[in-house]
Amino acid sequence: MASKRDLNRIKELKVEIPYYGELSTSESKEKESYKKLVVELKKELEFLEKKVGKKKA
């Protein structure tokens, strides 16, 4: 069974990714930093979903 911590983090990531994705398209100076952050968050989400998927099987 998937840990509650992993499931909560997946929920958080699904909220954070679109938020930072919007910031990465803004005109701010940190635009590139947000793009990099979105990539890292997507990798973390993918990893956690695979981990949770394996535990469910």
Secondary structure, 3 states (H helix, E strand, C coil): CCCHHHHHHHHHHHHHHHHHHHHHCCCCCCHHHHHHHHHHHHHHHHHHHHHHHHHHC
